[in-house]
Amino acid sequence: EKRVSRLFAQARTMAPCILLLDMIDQWLGSRSSDQESDSRLVTAFLVELDGVFATPGGDVIVIATCRDIVKLDKAITRPGRIGHHVELRVPDSPVVVSEILRTLLRSLKHNLRLEDLEALSETLVGKTPAEIRGVLQKAAMRAYLRDRSLMTIDDIVI
């Protein structure tokens, strides 16, 4: 609770600013849970959020990310608080995954063939871009540890 208060106090002193709260569903549950500490934390967050929005000039923009909006207390996501929602879905087709792979591979030394990319794209459907990046970074590290300058399909483990 104190950390939430300090965070919002710091944002107000640094205004104008953007306060980015990442993965709030991991630390802000629902007040309907059995944990009194969860309820107090959500209440403290709502008080601070309302205080930021009531500040003259509105110089603090609050952006929050979460993986599962259903886990959040409904009061957090109502209009007037964090009321605008943008859903970014995980890639659901090999074509989209292929584009992500091509973009990420630009910065990596590799000798992946078109057939490799197609097979990899099929396998990685449903993974987030961050998860895909992680797969490629681990593969690049495997190639490095094997004393090779180019990553190959054999370095990729899913």
URRA-V165197 format. One record per pair of residues at least 6 apart in sequence whose C-alpha atoms are under 7 Angstrom apart, sorted by the first residue. I is the first residue (numbers start at 1). J is the second residue. Records with the same first field share a line. If there is no record, write none. Layout:
# URRA-V165197
I: J + J
This chain:
# URRA-V165197
1: 41 + 44
4: 45
5: 48
8: 48
11: 17 + 19 + 60
12: 60
15: 59 + 60
16: 59 + 60
17: 59 + 60 + 61
18: 60 + 61 + 62
19: 60 + 61 + 62 + 63
20: 62 + 63 + 64
21: 63 + 64 + 65
22: 64 + 65 + 66
23: 65 + 66 + 67
24: 64 + 65 + 66
25: 66 + 67 + 68 + 69 + 71 + 72
28: 38 + 42 + 72
29: 38 + 71 + 72 + 73
30: 38 + 39 + 71 + 72 + 73
31: 38 + 39 + 42 + 73
46: 76
49: 81
52: 60
76: 82
77: 83
90: 126 + 127 + 128
91: 97 + 125 + 126 + 127 + 128
92: 125 + 126
93: 125
94: 121 + 122 + 125
97: 121 + 124 + 125
98: 117 + 118 + 121
100: 129
104: 133
109: 150 + 151
110: 150 + 151 + 152
111: 150 + 151 + 152
112: 152 + 153
116: 153
135: 156 + 158
136: 156
139: 151 + 155 + 156
140: 151
142: 155
143: 149 + 150 + 151 + 155
